Amino acid sequence: MNRRNRLLPAALALATATALLVSSCSSSGSEDDQDAADGTPSNSPAATAPSTPGTPDAATTAPDTPGPAPTAPGTTVPAPGTPGGTPPPATPPGTGSPPGNPVPPPAGARWQPTPGLAWQWQLGGGVDQSVDVPVYDIDGFENDASVVAALHAKGRKVICYINAGSWEDFRPDSAAFAKSLQGSDTGWKGEKWFDIRKLDQLRPLMAARFDMCRSKGFDAVEPDTIEAYNQNSGFPLTADDQLRYNRMLAQLAHERGLAIGLKNDLDQIPALLGDFDFAVNEECAQFDECDRVAPFVKAGKAVFHVEYKLDTDQFCAKAKSLGFSSMRKKLELNAWRKPC
């Protein structure tokens, strides 16, 4: 279950109010606001993204050990056009590549993140590029190609975070999503669940977002809120509806030479393991669910994992034994991190 839907209404209100306070006071003088990404004081506190409000905590950690930029992490695998491995037909010469149906990339173009890669996940504020890890996961809309290029120049791979399961009124393409696609509130202001049954309408819209990720140079995508079938979405969604939708997302990513991560959706991991290149998991240790994500590592695929409430001494031993890439983060997902 996505972290967004585990908070009680009172906690939601508190989290939203806290996020507004943080973003309106760029230097409040609090210890948390002055934490750098590695837990050391900083003169440039990271702002809180409006889409990921939360309540900061005061956990600190030792700085990451500085070192040279790592080489490109992970390995590459062929980039089929469909999860089954059959590439889509090439566009006839001279016709260009129509929206949502790009010419397939050359074989071997897709990155495959391998287990154990350290990572940084920052969705709030300007990206702190000083964290010495091989993988960054950042907001696709809020960062331009120059940020991705700068990270690539340091040897990083970069994942493009987008919301693929719910409408957000603050995104620049929000007007493209018809009212009929929008269901119940997700619990966050300005967000509504998608009717994922309407693949014909959502496919070109998601294709456009994935095209944006590709055009900015990202290596992979992290689609969020892709387990609407077990939420109060406002639509009578089934597990099969979710499988069809998630496989569509995987196909769109692979057609563009992008790796794609399965975000949470634990119940469907056995069915979707072959379609996704890595996993992104929130709070599996807190809810005693990490063994359910382990099949990704057994398949040679990375599991990028965070905890928000547990301290590292409460989950790192188990996470390391499973081969996860784990760290503690604050709910607003700014630059601060405490890795295992």
C-alpha positions as CSV (number, residue, x, y, z in Angstrom):
1,M,0.0,0.0,0.0
2,N,1.3,3.4,-0.9
3,R,2.5,5.5,2.1
4,R,0.0,8.2,1.0
5,N,-2.9,6.0,2.0
6,R,-1.6,4.8,5.4
7,L,-2.1,8.1,7.2
8,L,-5.2,8.8,9.2
9,P,-7.2,11.9,8.3
10,A,-5.9,13.8,11.3
11,A,-2.3,12.9,10.4
12,L,-3.1,14.1,6.8
13,A,-4.2,17.5,8.0
14,L,-1.2,17.8,10.3
15,A,1.2,16.7,7.5
16,T,-0.3,19.2,5.0
17,A,-0.1,22.0,7.5
18,T,3.5,21.1,8.3
19,A,4.4,21.0,4.6
20,L,2.9,24.4,4.0
21,L,4.8,25.8,7.0
22,V,8.1,24.3,5.8
23,S,7.7,25.5,2.2
24,S,6.7,29.1,3.3
25,C,9.7,29.4,5.7
26,S,12.8,28.6,3.8
27,S,15.0,29.0,6.9
28,S,12.9,28.3,10.0
29,G,16.0,27.7,12.1
30,S,14.9,24.2,13.0
31,E,17.4,21.4,13.2
32,D,15.6,19.3,10.6
33,D,15.4,22.1,8.0
34,Q,19.1,22.6,8.3
35,D,20.0,18.9,7.7
36,A,21.9,18.2,4.6
37,A,21.2,15.0,2.5
38,D,23.6,13.0,4.6
39,G,22.4,14.3,8.0
40,T,25.0,17.1,8.4
41,P,24.2,20.8,8.8
42,S,23.6,22.7,5.7
43,N,23.1,26.4,4.8
44,S,20.7,25.5,2.0
45,P,17.7,23.6,3.5
46,A,15.7,21.6,1.0
47,A,12.2,22.9,0.3
48,T,9.3,20.6,0.6
49,A,7.5,19.6,-2.6
50,P,3.8,20.4,-2.5
51,S,2.9,16.8,-3.7
52,T,4.7,15.1,-0.8
53,P,3.8,16.7,2.4
54,G,4.8,15.2,5.7
55,T,6.1,15.7,9.2
56,P,9.8,16.1,9.6
57,D,11.7,14.2,12.2
58,A,15.0,15.0,13.8
59,A,16.9,11.8,13.0
60,T,20.5,12.4,12.0
61,T,23.3,10.3,10.7
62,A,27.0,10.3,9.8
63,P,27.9,11.9,6.4
64,D,28.3,9.7,3.3
65,T,31.9,8.9,2.7
66,P,33.1,11.1,-0.1
67,G,34.7,9.5,-3.1
68,P,35.0,9.5,-6.8
69,A,31.9,9.4,-9.0
70,P,30.9,5.8,-9.5
71,T,30.8,4.1,-12.8
72,A,27.5,3.6,-14.5
73,P,25.7,1.1,-12.2
74,G,23.8,-2.0,-13.1
75,T,23.7,-3.8,-16.3
76,T,21.6,-3.5,-19.5
77,V,19.1,-5.8,-21.0
78,P,17.4,-5.9,-24.4
79,A,14.5,-3.5,-24.6
80,P,11.5,-5.3,-26.1
81,G,8.5,-3.5,-27.1
82,T,6.1,-5.6,-25.0
83,P,6.5,-7.5,-21.7
84,G,6.3,-10.7,-23.7
85,G,9.5,-9.7,-25.6
86,T,8.1,-8.9,-29.1
87,P,9.1,-5.5,-30.3
88,P,6.4,-3.3,-31.9
89,P,6.6,-2.8,-35.7
90,A,8.9,-0.1,-36.8
91,T,7.3,3.2,-38.1
92,P,7.3,3.3,-41.9
93,P,10.2,5.4,-43.3
94,G,9.4,9.1,-43.6
95,T,6.4,9.0,-41.3
96,G,8.1,9.8,-38.1
97,S,7.2,8.4,-34.7
98,P,3.5,9.0,-33.8
99,P,2.7,9.9,-30.2
100,G,2.5,6.9,-27.9
101,N,4.1,4.5,-30.5
102,P,7.8,5.4,-30.7
103,V,10.3,3.5,-32.8
104,P,11.7,0.8,-30.5
105,P,15.2,1.6,-29.2
106,P,18.2,-0.6,-30.2
107,A,18.7,-3.9,-28.3
108,G,20.6,-3.5,-25.1
109,A,19.5,0.1,-24.5
110,R,17.6,-0.5,-21.3
111,W,19.2,-0.2,-17.9
112,Q,18.7,-3.0,-15.4
113,P,19.4,-1.9,-11.9
114,T,21.0,-4.8,-9.9
115,P,20.5,-5.6,-6.2
116,G,22.4,-3.6,-3.6
117,L,22.8,-0.3,-5.5
118,A,22.8,2.7,-3.1
119,W,20.3,5.3,-4.1
120,Q,18.9,8.8,-3.3
121,W,15.2,9.6,-3.5
122,Q,14.4,13.3,-3.5
123,L,11.1,14.7,-4.6
124,G,11.2,17.9,-2.6
125,G,13.3,21.0,-3.4
126,G,16.2,21.5,-5.7
127,V,18.1,18.3,-6.2
128,D,21.2,18.0,-4.0
129,Q,23.6,16.4,-6.4
130,S,26.4,16.0,-3.8
131,V,25.1,12.6,-2.5
132,D,27.7,10.0,-3.6
133,V,25.4,7.2,-4.7
134,P,25.0,5.6,-8.1
135,V,21.2,6.0,-8.5
136,Y,19.0,9.1,-8.1
137,D,15.1,9.1,-8.2
138,I,13.8,12.6,-8.8
139,D,10.5,14.3,-10.0
140,G,10.2,14.1,-13.7
141,F,8.1,17.3,-14.1
142,E,10.1,19.5,-11.7
143,N,13.6,18.7,-13.1
144,D,14.8,19.6,-16.5
145,A,17.2,17.8,-18.8
146,S,20.2,19.8,-17.4
147,V,19.7,18.2,-14.0
148,V,19.7,14.7,-15.5
149,A,22.7,15.5,-17.6
150,A,24.6,16.8,-14.6
151,L,23.9,13.7,-12.7
152,H,24.9,11.6,-15.7
153,A,28.2,13.5,-15.9
154,K,28.9,12.3,-12.3
155,G,28.2,8.7,-13.3
156,R,24.7,8.4,-11.9
157,K,21.7,6.7,-13.3
158,V,18.5,8.7,-12.9
159,I,14.9,7.5,-12.3
160,C,11.9,9.7,-13.4
161,Y,9.2,9.9,-10.7
162,I,5.7,10.4,-12.1
163,N,2.2,9.8,-10.8
164,A,0.6,7.2,-13.0
165,G,-2.4,6.3,-10.9
166,S,-4.0,9.6,-9.8
167,W,-4.7,13.0,-11.2
168,E,-2.9,16.0,-9.6
169,D,-4.3,19.5,-10.2
170,F,-0.8,21.1,-10.0
171,R,0.8,19.2,-12.9
172,P,1.2,21.1,-16.2
173,D,-0.8,18.5,-18.1
174,S,-3.7,18.3,-15.6
175,A,-6.2,19.7,-18.1
176,A,-5.6,16.8,-20.5
177,F,-7.3,14.4,-18.1
178,A,-11.1,14.3,-18.6
179,K,-13.4,14.5,-15.6
180,S,-14.6,11.0,-16.3
181,L,-11.1,9.7,-15.5
182,Q,-11.1,11.2,-12.1
183,G,-12.6,9.4,-9.1
184,S,-12.4,9.8,-5.3
185,D,-9.9,11.9,-3.5
186,T,-6.7,10.0,-2.7
187,G,-6.5,11.8,0.7
188,W,-4.2,14.5,-0.6
189,K,-5.4,17.9,-1.7
190,G,-5.9,18.2,-5.5
191,E,-5.5,14.5,-6.2
192,K,-8.0,12.0,-7.4
193,W,-7.8,8.3,-8.4
194,F,-7.8,7.4,-12.1
195,D,-10.3,5.0,-13.6
196,I,-7.6,2.7,-14.8
197,R,-10.1,0.6,-16.8
198,K,-10.1,3.3,-19.5
199,L,-6.8,2.2,-21.1
200,D,-7.7,3.8,-24.4
201,Q,-7.8,7.3,-22.8
202,L,-5.0,6.8,-20.3
203,R,-2.5,5.1,-22.6
204,P,-1.7,8.3,-24.7
205,L,-1.6,10.5,-21.6
206,M,0.9,8.1,-19.9
207,A,2.8,7.8,-23.1
208,A,3.2,11.5,-23.2
209,R,4.6,11.5,-19.7
210,F,7.0,8.7,-20.5
211,D,8.1,10.6,-23.6
212,M,8.9,13.5,-21.3
213,C,11.1,11.3,-19.2
214,R,12.9,10.0,-22.2
215,S,13.4,13.4,-23.8
216,K,15.0,14.6,-20.6
217,G,17.4,11.7,-20.6
218,F,16.1,9.7,-17.7
219,D,17.1,6.0,-17.5
220,A,14.0,4.7,-15.9
221,V,10.6,5.6,-14.5
222,E,8.9,5.2,-11.1
223,P,5.2,5.3,-11.6
224,D,3.4,6.1,-8.4
225,T,-0.1,5.1,-7.0
226,I,-0.4,2.0,-9.2
227,E,-2.5,-0.1,-6.8
228,A,-5.9,1.7,-7.0
229,Y,-7.8,-1.6,-7.1
230,N,-7.4,-2.0,-3.3
231,Q,-8.1,1.6,-2.5
232,N,-11.4,3.6,-2.2
233,S,-11.0,4.9,-5.8
234,G,-14.6,5.6,-6.5
235,F,-14.6,2.9,-9.3
236,P,-15.3,-0.8,-9.1
237,L,-11.7,-1.8,-10.0
238,T,-10.5,-5.4,-9.9
239,A,-7.1,-6.9,-9.5
240,D,-7.3,-7.8,-13.2
241,D,-7.9,-4.2,-14.1
242,Q,-4.7,-3.3,-12.2
243,L,-2.7,-6.0,-13.8
244,R,-3.7,-4.8,-17.3
245,Y,-2.9,-1.2,-16.4
246,N,0.4,-1.9,-14.8
247,R,1.5,-4.1,-17.7
248,M,0.5,-1.3,-20.1
249,L,2.8,1.1,-18.2
250,A,5.7,-1.5,-18.4
251,Q,5.1,-1.8,-22.1
252,L,5.2,2.0,-22.6
253,A,8.4,2.3,-20.7
254,H,10.1,-0.6,-22.5
255,E,9.1,0.8,-25.9
256,R,11.1,3.9,-25.0
257,G,14.2,2.1,-23.7
258,L,13.3,3.0,-20.1
259,A,13.5,0.6,-17.1
260,I,10.4,0.7,-14.9
261,G,9.9,0.0,-11.2
262,L,6.9,-1.6,-9.5
263,K,5.9,0.7,-6.7
264,N,4.6,-1.3,-3.7
265,D,1.6,-3.3,-5.0
266,L,2.8,-6.3,-3.0
267,D,-0.1,-8.7,-3.8
268,Q,0.7,-8.6,-7.5
269,I,4.5,-9.0,-7.3
270,P,4.3,-12.7,-8.4
271,A,2.3,-11.8,-11.5
272,L,4.3,-8.7,-12.4
273,L,7.8,-9.7,-11.6
274,G,8.6,-10.5,-15.2
275,D,7.2,-7.2,-16.5
276,F,9.1,-4.8,-14.2
277,D,12.9,-4.2,-13.9
278,F,13.1,-3.2,-10.2
279,A,10.9,-2.5,-7.2
280,V,10.4,0.6,-5.1
281,N,9.0,-0.1,-1.6
282,E,7.9,2.0,1.3
283,E,7.8,0.7,4.8
284,C,7.9,-3.1,4.2
285,A,9.9,-3.4,7.5
286,Q,7.4,-1.5,9.6
287,F,4.5,-3.7,8.2
288,D,6.6,-6.9,8.2
289,E,6.2,-7.3,4.4
290,C,9.8,-7.3,3.2
291,D,9.9,-11.0,2.4
292,R,7.1,-10.4,-0.1
293,V,9.4,-8.0,-2.1
294,A,12.4,-10.4,-2.0
295,P,11.5,-12.2,-5.3
296,F,12.9,-9.1,-7.1
297,V,16.3,-9.7,-5.7
298,K,16.2,-13.4,-6.4
299,A,15.5,-12.4,-10.0
300,G,18.6,-10.2,-10.0
301,K,16.5,-7.0,-9.8
302,A,17.1,-4.1,-7.4
303,V,14.7,-3.3,-4.5
304,F,14.9,0.4,-3.6
305,H,13.5,0.6,-0.1
306,V,12.7,3.3,2.5
307,E,11.4,3.5,6.0
308,Y,9.9,6.7,7.5
309,K,9.3,5.8,11.2
310,L,11.7,3.0,12.0
311,D,15.3,4.0,12.6
312,T,18.1,2.2,10.7
313,D,19.0,-0.1,13.6
314,Q,15.4,-1.5,13.4
315,F,15.5,-2.6,9.8
316,C,18.9,-2.4,8.2
317,A,20.1,-5.9,9.3
318,K,17.1,-7.6,7.7
319,A,17.2,-5.3,4.6
320,K,20.8,-6.1,4.0
321,S,20.3,-9.8,4.4
322,L,17.6,-9.6,1.7
323,G,19.9,-7.6,-0.6
324,F,17.8,-4.4,-0.5
325,S,19.0,-0.9,-1.2
326,S,17.6,0.6,2.0
327,M,17.6,3.9,3.8
328,R,15.5,6.1,6.2
329,K,13.8,9.1,4.7
330,K,11.5,11.9,5.9
331,L,8.0,11.9,4.6
332,E,8.5,15.0,2.5
333,L,11.3,13.3,0.6
334,N,13.7,16.2,0.7
335,A,17.4,15.6,0.4
336,W,17.9,14.2,3.9
337,R,18.7,10.5,4.0
338,K,20.1,8.0,6.5
339,P,21.3,4.9,4.6
340,C,21.9,1.4,5.9
